[in-house]
Amino acid sequence: MTTSIVLGKDLPPLPMELLTARDHGEVLFIVGAGASYPAPSSLPDFGGLVADI
């Protein structure tokens, strides 16, 4: 049986084996730039950053 953990509301469960592999430097998470758009971070896209400057 695989134990999993949920890191936040509306997020999918992650297997503990995956988190353990992360802690040992055995896995790499590749995340696209769009991950910062939604709340709670709500960071601007590149165009928004340029407009702010």
mmCIF entry with sequence, helices, sheets and N, C-alpha, C, O atoms, coordinates in Angstrom:
data_MODEL
# 
_entry.id   MODEL 
# 
_entity.id                         1 
_entity.type                       polymer 
_entity.pdbx_number_of_molecules   1 
# 
_entity_poly.entity_id                      1 
_entity_poly.type                           'polypeptide(L)' 
_entity_poly.nstd_linkage                   no 
_entity_poly.nstd_monomer                   no 
_entity_poly.pdbx_seq_one_letter_code       MTTSIVLGKDLPPLPMELLTARDHGEVLFIVGAGASYPAPSSLPDFGGLVADI 
_entity_poly.pdbx_seq_one_letter_code_can   MTTSIVLGKDLPPLPMELLTARDHGEVLFIVGAGASYPAPSSLPDFGGLVADI 
_entity_poly.pdbx_strand_id                 A 
# 
loop_
_entity_poly_seq.entity_id 
_entity_poly_seq.num 
_entity_poly_seq.mon_id 
_entity_poly_seq.hetero 
1 1  MET n 
1 2  THR n 
1 3  THR n 
1 4  SER n 
1 5  ILE n 
1 6  VAL n 
1 7  LEU n 
1 8  GLY n 
1 9  LYS n 
1 10 ASP n 
1 11 LEU n 
1 12 PRO n 
1 13 PRO n 
1 14 LEU n 
1 15 PRO n 
1 16 MET n 
1 17 GLU n 
1 18 LEU n 
1 19 LEU n 
1 20 THR n 
1 21 ALA n 
1 22 ARG n 
1 23 ASP n 
1 24 HIS n 
1 25 GLY n 
1 26 GLU n 
1 27 VAL n 
1 28 LEU n 
1 29 PHE n 
1 30 ILE n 
1 31 VAL n 
1 32 GLY n 
1 33 ALA n 
1 34 GLY n 
1 35 ALA n 
1 36 SER n 
1 37 TYR n 
1 38 PRO n 
1 39 ALA n 
1 40 PRO n 
1 41 SER n 
1 42 SER n 
1 43 LEU n 
1 44 PRO n 
1 45 ASP n 
1 46 PHE n 
1 47 GLY n 
1 48 GLY n 
1 49 LEU n 
1 50 VAL n 
1 51 ALA n 
1 52 ASP n 
1 53 ILE n 
# 
_struct_asym.id          A 
_struct_asym.entity_id   1 
# 
loop_
_struct_conf.conf_type_id 
_struct_conf.id 
_struct_conf.pdbx_PDB_helix_id 
_struct_conf.beg_label_comp_id 
_struct_conf.beg_label_asym_id 
_struct_conf.beg_label_seq_id 
_struct_conf.pdbx_beg_PDB_ins_code 
_struct_conf.end_label_comp_id 
_struct_conf.end_label_asym_id 
_struct_conf.end_label_seq_id 
_struct_conf.pdbx_end_PDB_ins_code 
_struct_conf.beg_auth_comp_id 
_struct_conf.beg_auth_asym_id 
_struct_conf.beg_auth_seq_id 
_struct_conf.end_auth_comp_id 
_struct_conf.end_auth_asym_id 
_struct_conf.end_auth_seq_id 
_struct_conf.pdbx_PDB_helix_class 
_struct_conf.details 
_struct_conf.pdbx_PDB_helix_length 
HELX_P HELX_P1 AA1 MET A 16 ? ASP A 23 ? MET A 16 ASP A 23 1 ? 8 
HELX_P HELX_P2 AA2 ALA A 33 ? SER A 36 ? ALA A 33 SER A 36 5 ? 4 
HELX_P HELX_P3 AA3 PHE A 46 ? ASP A 52 ? PHE A 46 ASP A 52 1 ? 7 
# 
_struct_conf_type.id          HELX_P 
_struct_conf_type.criteria    ? 
_struct_conf_type.reference   ? 
# 
_struct_sheet.id               AA1 
_struct_sheet.type             ? 
_struct_sheet.number_strands   2 
_struct_sheet.details          ? 
# 
_struct_sheet_order.sheet_id     AA1 
_struct_sheet_order.range_id_1   1 
_struct_sheet_order.range_id_2   2 
_struct_sheet_order.offset       ? 
_struct_sheet_order.sense        anti-parallel 
# 
loop_
_struct_sheet_range.sheet_id 
_struct_sheet_range.id 
_struct_sheet_range.beg_label_comp_id 
_struct_sheet_range.beg_label_asym_id 
_struct_sheet_range.beg_label_seq_id 
_struct_sheet_range.pdbx_beg_PDB_ins_code 
_struct_sheet_range.end_label_comp_id 
_struct_sheet_range.end_label_asym_id 
_struct_sheet_range.end_label_seq_id 
_struct_sheet_range.pdbx_end_PDB_ins_code 
_struct_sheet_range.beg_auth_comp_id 
_struct_sheet_range.beg_auth_asym_id 
_struct_sheet_range.beg_auth_seq_id 
_struct_sheet_range.end_auth_comp_id 
_struct_sheet_range.end_auth_asym_id 
_struct_sheet_range.end_auth_seq_id 
AA1 1 SER A 4  ? ILE A 5  ? SER A 4  ILE A 5  
AA1 2 LEU A 14 ? PRO A 15 ? LEU A 14 PRO A 15 
# 
loop_
_atom_site.group_PDB 
_atom_site.id 
_atom_site.type_symbol 
_atom_site.label_atom_id 
_atom_site.label_alt_id 
_atom_site.label_comp_id 
_atom_site.label_asym_id 
_atom_site.label_entity_id 
_atom_site.label_seq_id 
_atom_site.pdbx_PDB_ins_code 
_atom_site.Cartn_x 
_atom_site.Cartn_y 
_atom_site.Cartn_z 
_atom_site.occupancy 
_atom_site.B_iso_or_equiv 
_atom_site.pdbx_formal_charge 
_atom_site.auth_seq_id 
_atom_site.auth_comp_id 
_atom_site.auth_asym_id 
_atom_site.auth_atom_id 
_atom_site.pdbx_PDB_model_num 
ATOM 1   N N  . MET A 1 1  ? 0.836  -1.182 0.000   1.00 0.00 ? 1  MET A N  1 
ATOM 2   C CA . MET A 1 1  ? 0.000  0.000  0.000   1.00 0.00 ? 1  MET A CA 1 
ATOM 3   C C  . MET A 1 1  ? 0.884  1.251  0.000   1.00 0.00 ? 1  MET A C  1 
ATOM 4   O O  . MET A 1 1  ? 1.841  1.335  0.770   1.00 0.00 ? 1  MET A O  1 
ATOM 5   N N  . THR A 1 2  ? 0.569  2.206  -0.848  1.00 0.00 ? 2  THR A N  1 
ATOM 6   C CA . THR A 1 2  ? 1.338  3.443  -0.958  1.00 0.00 ? 2  THR A CA 1 
ATOM 7   C C  . THR A 1 2  ? 0.692  4.516  -0.099  1.00 0.00 ? 2  THR A C  1 
ATOM 8   O O  . THR A 1 2  ? -0.507 4.772  -0.208  1.00 0.00 ? 2  THR A O  1 
ATOM 9   N N  . THR A 1 3  ? 1.491  5.143  0.755   1.00 0.00 ? 3  THR A N  1 
ATOM 10  C CA . THR A 1 3  ? 1.022  6.257  1.563   1.00 0.00 ? 3  THR A CA 1 
ATOM 11  C C  . THR A 1 3  ? 1.204  7.531  0.755   1.00 0.00 ? 3  THR A C  1 
ATOM 12  O O  . THR A 1 3  ? 2.202  7.701  0.054   1.00 0.00 ? 3  THR A O  1 
ATOM 13  N N  . SER A 1 4  ? 0.231  8.421  0.862   1.00 0.00 ? 4  SER A N  1 
ATOM 14  C CA . SER A 1 4  ? 0.340  9.681  0.142   1.00 0.00 ? 4  SER A CA 1 
ATOM 15  C C  . SER A 1 4  ? 0.048  10.843 1.075   1.00 0.00 ? 4  SER A C  1 
ATOM 16  O O  . SER A 1 4  ? -0.490 10.662 2.168   1.00 0.00 ? 4  SER A O  1 
ATOM 17  N N  . ILE A 1 5  ? 0.406  12.031 0.631   1.00 0.00 ? 5  ILE A N  1 
ATOM 18  C CA . ILE A 1 5  ? 0.201  13.241 1.415   1.00 0.00 ? 5  ILE A CA 1 
ATOM 19  C C  . ILE A 1 5  ? -0.381 14.308 0.493   1.00 0.00 ? 5  ILE A C  1 
ATOM 20  O O  . ILE A 1 5  ? -0.023 14.392 -0.682  1.00 0.00 ? 5  ILE A O  1 
ATOM 21  N N  . VAL A 1 6  ? -1.275 15.114 1.036   1.00 0.00 ? 6  VAL A N  1 
ATOM 22  C CA . VAL A 1 6  ? -1.869 16.218 0.295   1.00 0.00 ? 6  VAL A CA 1 
ATOM 23  C C  . VAL A 1 6  ? -1.267 17.505 0.841   1.00 0.00 ? 6  VAL A C  1 
ATOM 24  O O  . VAL A 1 6  ? -1.340 17.763 2.042   1.00 0.00 ? 6  VAL A O  1 
ATOM 25  N N  . LEU A 1 7  ? -0.675 18.312 -0.029  1.00 0.00 ? 7  LEU A N  1 
ATOM 26  C CA . LEU A 1 7  ? 0.023  19.516 0.402   1.00 0.00 ? 7  LEU A CA 1 
ATOM 27  C C  . LEU A 1 7  ? -0.863 20.752 0.463   1.00 0.00 ? 7  LEU A C  1 
ATOM 28  O O  . LEU A 1 7  ? -0.433 21.788 0.970   1.00 0.00 ? 7  LEU A O  1 
ATOM 29  N N  . GLY A 1 8  ? -2.073 20.669 -0.036  1.00 0.00 ? 8  GLY A N  1 
ATOM 30  C CA . GLY A 1 8  ? -2.961 21.823 0.010   1.00 0.00 ? 8  GLY A CA 1 
ATOM 31  C C  . GLY A 1 8  ? -4.332 21.494 -0.550  1.00 0.00 ? 8  GLY A C  1 
ATOM 32  O O  . GLY A 1 8  ? -4.524 20.476 -1.216  1.00 0.00 ? 8  GLY A O  1 
ATOM 33  N N  . LYS A 1 9  ? -5.269 22.366 -0.271  1.00 0.00 ? 9  LYS A N  1 
ATOM 34  C CA . LYS A 1 9  ? -6.643 22.195 -0.735  1.00 0.00 ? 9  LYS A CA 1 
ATOM 35  C C  . LYS A 1 9  ? -6.665 22.150 -2.261  1.00 0.00 ? 9  LYS A C  1 
ATOM 36  O O  . LYS A 1 9  ? -5.992 22.941 -2.922  1.00 0.00 ? 9  LYS A O  1 
ATOM 37  N N  . ASP A 1 10 ? -7.431 21.232 -2.804  1.00 0.00 ? 10 ASP A N  1 
ATOM 38  C CA . ASP A 1 10 ? -7.607 21.060 -4.247  1.00 0.00 ? 10 ASP A CA 1 
ATOM 39  C C  . ASP A 1 10 ? -6.341 20.606 -4.978  1.00 0.00 ? 10 ASP A C  1 
ATOM 40  O O  . ASP A 1 10 ? -6.287 20.681 -6.206  1.00 0.00 ? 10 ASP A O  1 
ATOM 41  N N  . LEU A 1 11 ? -5.329 20.138 -4.255  1.00 0.00 ? 11 LEU A N  1 
ATOM 42  C CA . LEU A 1 11 ? -4.121 19.606 -4.884  1.00 0.00 ? 11 LEU A CA 1 
ATOM 43  C C  . LEU A 1 11 ? -4.174 18.087 -4.864  1.00 0.00 ? 11 LEU A C  1 
ATOM 44  O O  . LEU A 1 11 ? -4.727 17.504 -3.932  1.00 0.00 ? 11 LEU A O  1 
ATOM 45  N N  . PRO A 1 12 ? -3.613 17.438 -5.870  1.00 0.00 ? 12 PRO A N  1 
ATOM 46  C CA . PRO A 1 12 ? -3.636 15.969 -5.885  1.00 0.00 ? 12 PRO A CA 1 
ATOM 47  C C  . PRO A 1 12 ? -2.702 15.399 -4.824  1.00 0.00 ? 12 PRO A C  1 
ATOM 48  O O  . PRO A 1 12 ? -1.731 16.049 -4.438  1.00 0.00 ? 12 PRO A O  1 
ATOM 49  N N  . PRO A 1 13 ? -2.986 14.199 -4.356  1.00 0.00 ? 13 PRO A N  1 
ATOM 50  C CA . PRO A 1 13 ? -2.092 13.575 -3.376  1.00 0.00 ? 13 PRO A CA 1 
ATOM 51  C C  . PRO A 1 13 ? -0.769 13.177 -4.022  1.00 0.00 ? 13 PRO A C  1 
ATOM 52  O O  . PRO A 1 13 ? -0.730 12.779 -5.186  1.00 0.00 ? 13 PRO A O  1 
ATOM 53  N N  . LEU A 1 14 ? 0.311  13.288 -3.258  1.00 0.00 ? 14 LEU A N  1 
ATOM 54  C CA . LEU A 1 14 ? 1.638  12.883 -3.721  1.00 0.00 ? 14 LEU A CA 1 
ATOM 55  C C  . LEU A 1 14 ? 2.082  11.658 -2.931  1.00 0.00 ? 14 LEU A C  1 
ATOM 56  O O  . LEU A 1 14 ? 1.954  11.636 -1.707  1.00 0.00 ? 14 LEU A O  1 
ATOM 57  N N  . PRO A 1 15 ? 2.602  10.641 -3.611  1.00 0.00 ? 15 PRO A N  1 
ATOM 58  C CA . PRO A 1 15 ? 3.095  9.465  -2.892  1.00 0.00 ? 15 PRO A CA 1 
ATOM 59  C C  . PRO A 1 15 ? 4.303  9.826  -2.033  1.00 0.00 ? 15 PRO A C  1 
ATOM 60  O O  . PRO A 1 15 ? 5.166  10.594 -2.458  1.00 0.00 ? 15 PRO A O  1 
ATOM 61  N N  . MET A 1 16 ? 4.359  9.280  -0.846  1.00 0.00 ? 16 MET A N  1 
ATOM 62  C CA . MET A 1 16 ? 5.487  9.541  0.051   1.00 0.00 ? 16 MET A CA 1 
ATOM 63  C C  . MET A 1 16 ? 6.810  9.123  -0.589  1.00 0.00 ? 16 MET A C  1 
ATOM 64  O O  . MET A 1 16 ? 7.841  9.747  -0.337  1.00 0.00 ? 16 MET A O  1 
ATOM 65  N N  . GLU A 1 17 ? 6.791  8.067  -1.418  1.00 0.00 ? 17 GLU A N  1 
ATOM 66  C CA . GLU A 1 17 ? 8.012  7.634  -2.094  1.00 0.00 ? 17 GLU A CA 1 
ATOM 67  C C  . GLU A 1 17 ? 8.562  8.745  -2.987  1.00 0.00 ? 17 GLU A C  1 
ATOM 68  O O  . GLU A 1 17 ? 9.778  8.907  -3.089  1.00 0.00 ? 17 GLU A O  1 
ATOM 69  N N  . LEU A 1 18 ? 7.694  9.499  -3.624  1.00 0.00 ? 18 LEU A N  1 
ATOM 70  C CA . LEU A 1 18 ? 8.137  10.605 -4.474  1.00 0.00 ? 18 LEU A CA 1 
ATOM 71  C C  . LEU A 1 18 ? 8.766  11.714 -3.640  1.00 0.00 ? 18 LEU A C  1 
ATOM 72  O O  . LEU A 1 18 ? 9.798  12.268 -4.019  1.00 0.00 ? 18 LEU A O  1 
ATOM 73  N N  . LEU A 1 19 ? 8.156  12.037 -2.516  1.00 0.00 ? 19 LEU A N  1 
ATOM 74  C CA . LEU A 1 19 ? 8.714  13.078 -1.639  1.00 0.00 ? 19 LEU A CA 1 
ATOM 75  C C  . LEU A 1 19 ? 10.032 12.638 -1.021  1.00 0.00 ? 19 LEU A C  1 
ATOM 76  O O  . LEU A 1 19 ? 10.938 13.453 -0.844  1.00 0.00 ? 19 LEU A O  1 
ATOM 77  N N  . THR A 1 20 ? 10.145 11.358 -0.692  1.00 0.00 ? 20 THR A N  1 
ATOM 78  C CA . THR A 1 20 ? 11.402 10.831 -0.150  1.00 0.00 ? 20 THR A CA 1 
ATOM 79  C C  . THR A 1 20 ? 12.499 10.893 -1.201  1.00 0.00 ? 20 THR A C  1 
ATOM 80  O O  . THR A 1 20 ? 13.631 11.269 -0.897  1.00 0.00 ? 20 THR A O  1 
ATOM 81  N N  . ALA A 1 21 ? 12.168 10.525 -2.441  1.00 0.00 ? 21 ALA A N  1 
ATOM 82  C CA . ALA A 1 21 ? 13.148 10.616 -3.535  1.00 0.00 ? 21 ALA A CA 1 
ATOM 83  C C  . ALA A 1 21 ? 13.588 12.054 -3.727  1.00 0.00 ? 21 ALA A C  1 
ATOM 84  O O  . ALA A 1 21 ? 14.767 12.311 -3.970  1.00 0.00 ? 21 ALA A O  1 
ATOM 85  N N  . ARG A 1 22 ? 12.650 13.006 -3.620  1.00 0.00 ? 22 ARG A N  1 
ATOM 86  C CA . ARG A 1 22 ? 13.004 14.429 -3.718  1.00 0.00 ? 22 ARG A CA 1 
ATOM 87  C C  . ARG A 1 22 ? 13.992 14.812 -2.627  1.00 0.00 ? 22 ARG A C  1 
ATOM 88  O O  . ARG A 1 22 ? 14.977 15.502 -2.890  1.00 0.00 ? 22 ARG A O  1 
ATOM 89  N N  . ASP A 1 23 ? 13.733 14.368 -1.414  1.00 0.00 ? 23 ASP A N  1 
ATOM 90  C CA . ASP A 1 23 ? 14.610 14.699 -0.285  1.00 0.00 ? 23 ASP A CA 1 
ATOM 91  C C  . ASP A 1 23 ? 16.023 14.139 -0.461  1.00 0.00 ? 23 ASP A C  1 
ATOM 92  O O  . ASP A 1 23 ? 16.989 14.712 0.042   1.00 0.00 ? 23 ASP A O  1 
ATOM 93  N N  . HIS A 1 24 ? 16.136 13.026 -1.170  1.00 0.00 ? 24 HIS A N  1 
ATOM 94  C CA . HIS A 1 24 ? 17.441 12.405 -1.411  1.00 0.00 ? 24 HIS A CA 1 
ATOM 95  C C  . HIS A 1 24 ? 18.093 12.899 -2.698  1.00 0.00 ? 24 HIS A C  1 
ATOM 96  O O  . HIS A 1 24 ? 19.159 12.413 -3.074  1.00 0.00 ? 24 HIS A O  1 
ATOM 97  N N  . GLY A 1 25 ? 17.474 13.846 -3.370  1.00 0.00 ? 25 GLY A N  1 
ATOM 98  C CA . GLY A 1 25 ? 18.033 14.371 -4.608  1.00 0.00 ? 25 GLY A CA 1 
ATOM 99  C C  . GLY A 1 25 ? 17.948 13.396 -5.767  1.00 0.00 ? 25 GLY A C  1 
ATOM 100 O O  . GLY A 1 25 ? 18.759 13.457 -6.691  1.00 0.00 ? 25 GLY A O  1 
ATOM 101 N N  . GLU A 1 26 ? 16.975 12.498 -5.729  1.00 0.00 ? 26 GLU A N  1 
ATOM 102 C CA . GLU A 1 26 ? 16.851 11.463 -6.753  1.00 0.00 ? 26 GLU A CA 1 
ATOM 103 C C  . GLU A 1 26 ? 15.767 11.763 -7.785  1.00 0.00 ? 26 GLU A C  1 
ATOM 104 O O  . GLU A 1 26 ? 15.511 10.944 -8.668  1.00 0.00 ? 26 GLU A O  1 
ATOM 105 N N  . VAL A 1 27 ? 15.137 12.911 -7.682  1.00 0.00 ? 27 VAL A N  1 
ATOM 106 C CA . VAL A 1 27 ? 14.070 13.251 -8.625  1.00 0.00 ? 27 VAL A CA 1 
ATOM 107 C C  . VAL A 1 27 ? 14.145 14.750 -8.916  1.00 0.00 ? 27 VAL A C  1 
ATOM 108 O O  . VAL A 1 27 ? 14.570 15.541 -8.075  1.00 0.00 ? 27 VAL A O  1 
ATOM 109 N N  . LEU A 1 28 ? 13.730 15.111 -10.101 1.00 0.00 ? 28 LEU A N  1 
ATOM 110 C CA . LEU A 1 28 ? 13.745 16.514 -10.504 1.00 0.00 ? 28 LEU A CA 1 
ATOM 111 C C  . LEU A 1 28 ? 12.343 16.890 -10.951 1.00 0.00 ? 28 LEU A C  1 
ATOM 112 O O  . LEU A 1 28 ? 11.765 16.224 -11.810 1.00 0.00 ? 28 LEU A O  1 
ATOM 113 N N  . PHE A 1 29 ? 11.794 17.945 -10.378 1.00 0.00 ? 29 PHE A N  1 
ATOM 114 C CA . PHE A 1 29 ? 10.486 18.441 -10.774 1.00 0.00 ? 29 PHE A CA 1 
ATOM 115 C C  . PHE A 1 29 ? 10.700 19.558 -11.793 1.00 0.00 ? 29 PHE A C  1 
ATOM 116 O O  . PHE A 1 29 ? 11.415 20.523 -11.521 1.00 0.00 ? 29 PHE A O  1 
ATOM 117 N N  . ILE A 1 30 ? 10.090 19.428 -12.951 1.00 0.00 ? 30 ILE A N  1 
ATOM 118 C CA . ILE A 1 30 ? 10.164 20.459 -13.978 1.00 0.00 ? 30 ILE A CA 1 
ATOM 119 C C  . ILE A 1 30 ? 8.779  21.081 -14.076 1.00 0.00 ? 30 ILE A C  1 
ATOM 120 O O  . ILE A 1 30 ? 7.800  20.405 -14.392 1.00 0.00 ? 30 ILE A O  1 
ATOM 121 N N  . VAL A 1 31 ? 8.713  22.387 -13.799 1.00 0.00 ? 31 VAL A N  1 
ATOM 122 C CA . VAL A 1 31 ? 7.433  23.085 -13.744 1.00 0.00 ? 31 VAL A CA 1 
ATOM 123 C C  . VAL A 1 31 ? 7.446  24.213 -14.760 1.00 0.00 ? 31 VAL A C  1 
ATOM 124 O O  . VAL A 1 31 ? 8.427  24.948 -14.874 1.00 0.00 ? 31 VAL A O  1 
ATOM 125 N N  . GLY A 1 32 ? 6.358  24.347 -15.492 1.00 0.00 ? 32 GLY A N  1 
ATOM 126 C CA . GLY A 1 32 ? 6.254  25.404 -16.484 1.00 0.00 ? 32 GLY A CA 1 
ATOM 127 C C  . GLY A 1 32 ? 6.015  26.757 -15.849 1.00 0.00 ? 32 GLY A C  1 
ATOM 128 O O  . GLY A 1 32 ? 5.640  26.860 -14.681 1.00 0.00 ? 32 GLY A O  1 
ATOM 129 N N  . ALA A 1 33 ? 6.238  27.784 -16.634 1.00 0.00 ? 33 ALA A N  1 
ATOM 130 C CA . ALA A 1 33 ? 6.108  29.158 -16.147 1.00 0.00 ? 33 ALA A CA 1 
ATOM 131 C C  . ALA A 1 33 ? 4.688  29.483 -15.691 1.00 0.00 ? 33 ALA A C  1 
ATOM 132 O O  . ALA A 1 33 ? 4.507  30.351 -14.838 1.00 0.00 ? 33 ALA A O  1 
ATOM 133 N N  . GLY A 1 34 ? 3.693  28.817 -16.230 1.00 0.00 ? 34 GLY A N  1 
ATOM 134 C CA . GLY A 1 34 ? 2.307  29.094 -15.859 1.00 0.00 ? 34 GLY A CA 1 
ATOM 135 C C  . GLY A 1 34 ? 1.953  28.701 -14.440 1.00 0.00 ? 34 GLY A C  1 
ATOM 136 O O  . GLY A 1 34 ? 0.867  29.038 -13.967 1.00 0.00 ? 34 GLY A O  1 
ATOM 137 N N  . ALA A 1 35 ? 2.835  27.999 -13.747 1.00 0.00 ? 35 ALA A N  1 
ATOM 138 C CA . ALA A 1 35 ? 2.536  27.572 -12.384 1.00 0.00 ? 35 ALA A CA 1 
ATOM 139 C C  . ALA A 1 35 ? 2.405  28.746 -11.429 1.00 0.00 ? 35 ALA A C  1 
ATOM 140 O O  . ALA A 1 35 ? 1.792  28.604 -10.371 1.00 0.00 ? 35 ALA A O  1 
ATOM 141 N N  . SER A 1 36 ? 2.959  29.897 -11.768 1.00 0.00 ? 36 SER A N  1 
ATOM 142 C CA . SER A 1 36 ? 2.919  31.049 -10.866 1.00 0.00 ? 36 SER A CA 1 
ATOM 143 C C  . SER A 1 36 ? 1.704  31.949 -11.101 1.00 0.00 ? 36 SER A C  1 
ATOM 144 O O  . SER A 1 36 ? 1.478  32.886 -10.335 1.00 0.00 ? 36 SER A O  1 
ATOM 145 N N  . TYR A 1 37 ? 0.927  31.682 -12.136 1.00 0.00 ? 37 TYR A N  1 
ATOM 146 C CA . TYR A 1 37 ? -0.228 32.541 -12.436 1.00 0.00 ? 37 TYR A CA 1 
ATOM 147 C C  . TYR A 1 37 ? -1.334 32.482 -11.399 1.00 0.00 ? 37 TYR A C  1 
ATOM 148 O O  . TYR A 1 37 ? -1.766 33.532 -10.924 1.00 0.00 ? 37 TYR A O  1 
ATOM 149 N N  . PRO A 1 38 ? -1.817 31.292 -11.023 1.00 0.00 ? 38 PRO A N  1 
ATOM 150 C CA . PRO A 1 38 ? -2.982 31.255 -10.136 1.00 0.00 ? 38 PRO A CA 1 
ATOM 151 C C  . PRO A 1 38 ? -2.632 31.646 -8.697  1.00 0.00 ? 38 PRO A C  1 
ATOM 152 O O  . PRO A 1 38 ? -1.468 31.672 -8.297  1.00 0.00 ? 38 PRO A O  1 
ATOM 153 N N  . ALA A 1 39 ? -3.678 31.945 -7.947  1.00 0.00 ? 39 ALA A N  1 
ATOM 154 C CA . ALA A 1 39 ? -3.508 32.222 -6.521  1.00 0.00 ? 39 ALA A CA 1 
ATOM 155 C C  . ALA A 1 39 ? -2.928 30.978 -5.854  1.00 0.00 ? 39 ALA A C  1 
ATOM 156 O O  . ALA A 1 39 ? -3.201 29.873 -6.322  1.00 0.00 ? 39 ALA A O  1 
ATOM 157 N N  . PRO A 1 40 ? -2.163 31.097 -4.815  1.00 0.00 ? 40 PRO A N  1 
ATOM 158 C CA . PRO A 1 40 ? -1.971 32.292 -4.007  1.00 0.00 ? 40 PRO A CA 1 
ATOM 159 C C  . PRO A 1 40 ? -0.831 33.183 -4.495  1.00 0.00 ? 40 PRO A C  1 
ATOM 160 O O  . PRO A 1 40 ? -0.723 34.326 -4.050  1.00 0.00 ? 40 PRO A O  1 
ATOM 161 N N  . SER A 1 41 ? 0.029  32.690 -5.405  1.00 0.00 ? 41 SER A N  1 
ATOM 162 C CA . SER A 1 41 ? 1.157  33.541 -5.813  1.00 0.00 ? 41 SER A CA 1 
ATOM 163 C C  . SER A 1 41 ? 0.711  34.670 -6.729  1.00 0.00 ? 41 SER A C  1 
ATOM 164 O O  . SER A 1 41 ? 1.137  35.810 -6.542  1.00 0.00 ? 41 SER A O  1 
ATOM 165 N N  . SER A 1 42 ? -0.130 34.386 -7.707  1.00 0.00 ? 42 SER A N  1 
ATOM 166 C CA . SER A 1 42 ? -0.665 35.389 -8.640  1.00 0.00 ? 42 SER A CA 1 
ATOM 167 C C  . SER A 1 42 ? 0.422  36.315 -9.189  1.00 0.00 ? 42 SER A C  1 
ATOM 168 O O  . SER A 1 42 ? 0.226  37.526 -9.285  1.00 0.00 ? 42 SER A O  1 
ATOM 169 N N  . LEU A 1 43 ? 1.559  35.738 -9.546  1.00 0.00 ? 43 LEU A N  1 
ATOM 170 C CA . LEU A 1 43 ? 2.658  36.531 -10.097 1.00 0.00 ? 43 LEU A CA 1 
ATOM 171 C C  . LEU A 1 43 ? 2.339  36.915 -11.538 1.00 0.00 ? 43 LEU A C  1 
ATOM 172 O O  . LEU A 1 43 ? 1.653  36.167 -12.235 1.00 0.00 ? 43 LEU A O  1 
ATOM 173 N N  . PRO A 1 44 ? 2.824  38.063 -11.995 1.00 0.00 ? 44 PRO A N  1 
ATOM 174 C CA . PRO A 1 44 ? 2.551  38.485 -13.374 1.00 0.00 ? 44 PRO A CA 1 
ATOM 175 C C  . PRO A 1 44 ? 3.357  37.664 -14.376 1.00 0.00 ? 44 PRO A C  1 
ATOM 176 O O  . PRO A 1 44 ? 4.374  37.066 -14.025 1.00 0.00 ? 44 PRO A O  1 
ATOM 177 N N  . ASP A 1 45 ? 2.893  37.642 -15.625 1.00 0.00 ? 45 ASP A N  1 
ATOM 178 C CA . ASP A 1 45 ? 3.671  37.005 -16.678 1.00 0.00 ? 45 ASP A CA 1 
ATOM 179 C C  . ASP A 1 45 ? 4.773  37.974 -17.129 1.00 0.00 ? 45 ASP A C  1 
ATOM 180 O O  . ASP A 1 45 ? 4.916  39.062 -16.572 1.00 0.00 ? 45 ASP A O  1 
ATOM 181 N N  . PHE A 1 46 ? 5.543  37.571 -18.135 1.00 0.00 ? 46 PHE A N  1 
ATOM 182 C CA . PHE A 1 46 ? 6.671  38.400 -18.572 1.00 0.00 ? 46 PHE A CA 1 
ATOM 183 C C  . PHE A 1 46 ? 6.193  39.790 -18.994 1.00 0.00 ? 46 PHE A C  1 
ATOM 184 O O  . PHE A 1 46 ? 6.805  40.794 -18.629 1.00 0.00 ? 46 PHE A O  1 
ATOM 185 N N  . GLY A 1 47 ? 5.106  39.851 -19.760 1.00 0.00 ? 47 GLY A N  1 
ATOM 186 C CA . GLY A 1 47 ? 4.572  41.133 -20.192 1.00 0.00 ? 47 GLY A CA 1 
ATOM 187 C C  . GLY A 1 47 ? 4.176  42.007 -19.015 1.00 0.00 ? 47 GLY A C  1 
ATOM 188 O O  . GLY A 1 47 ? 4.390  43.219 -19.046 1.00 0.00 ? 47 GLY A O  1 
ATOM 189 N N  . GLY A 1 48 ? 3.606  41.415 -17.986 1.00 0.00 ? 48 GLY A N  1 
ATOM 190 C CA . GLY A 1 48 ? 3.237  42.172 -16.783 1.00 0.00 ? 48 GLY A CA 1 
ATOM 191 C C  . GLY A 1 48 ? 4.456  42.708 -16.063 1.00 0.00 ? 48 GLY A C  1 
ATOM 192 O O  . GLY A 1 48 ? 4.437  43.828 -15.553 1.00 0.00 ? 48 GLY A O  1 
ATOM 193 N N  . LEU A 1 49 ? 5.525  41.911 -16.018 1.00 0.00 ? 49 LEU A N  1 
ATOM 194 C CA . LEU A 1 49 ? 6.757  42.389 -15.380 1.00 0.00 ? 49 LEU A CA 1 
ATOM 195 C C  . LEU A 1 49 ? 7.349  43.577 -16.139 1.00 0.00 ? 49 LEU A C  1 
ATOM 196 O O  . LEU A 1 49 ? 7.793  44.555 -15.537 1.00 0.00 ? 49 LEU A O  1 
ATOM 197 N N  . VAL A 1 50 ? 7.347  43.474 -17.473 1.00 0.00 ? 50 VAL A N  1 
ATOM 198 C CA . VAL A 1 50 ? 7.874  44.570 -18.294 1.00 0.00 ? 50 VAL A CA 1 
ATOM 199 C C  . VAL A 1 50 ? 7.035  45.830 -18.084 1.00 0.00 ? 50 VAL A C  1 
ATOM 200 O O  . VAL A 1 50 ? 7.580  46.926 -17.961 1.00 0.00 ? 50 VAL A O  1 
ATOM 201 N N  . ALA A 1 51 ? 5.734  45.678 -18.043 1.00 0.00 ? 51 ALA A N  1 
ATOM 202 C CA . ALA A 1 51 ? 4.852  46.826 -17.835 1.00 0.00 ? 51 ALA A CA 1 
ATOM 203 C C  . ALA A 1 51 ? 5.101  47.467 -16.470 1.00 0.00 ? 51 ALA A C  1 
ATOM 204 O O  . ALA A 1 51 ? 5.037  48.690 -16.341 1.00 0.00 ? 51 ALA A O  1 
ATOM 205 N N  . ASP A 1 52 ? 5.384  46.649 -15.448 1.00 0.00 ? 52 ASP A N  1 
ATOM 206 C CA . ASP A 1 52 ? 5.640  47.182 -14.103 1.00 0.00 ? 52 ASP A CA 1 
ATOM 207 C C  . ASP A 1 52 ? 6.954  47.961 -14.049 1.00 0.00 ? 52 ASP A C  1 
ATOM 208 O O  . ASP A 1 52 ? 7.077  48.922 -13.289 1.00 0.00 ? 52 ASP A O  1 
ATOM 209 N N  . ILE A 1 53 ? 7.924  47.553 -14.846 1.00 0.00 ? 53 ILE A N  1 
ATOM 210 C CA . ILE A 1 53 ? 9.225  48.238 -14.847 1.00 0.00 ? 53 ILE A CA 1 
ATOM 211 C C  . ILE A 1 53 ? 9.078  49.557 -15.561 1.00 0.00 ? 53 ILE A C  1 
ATOM 212 O O  . ILE A 1 53 ? 10.049 50.304 -15.683 1.00 0.00 ? 53 ILE A O  1 
# 
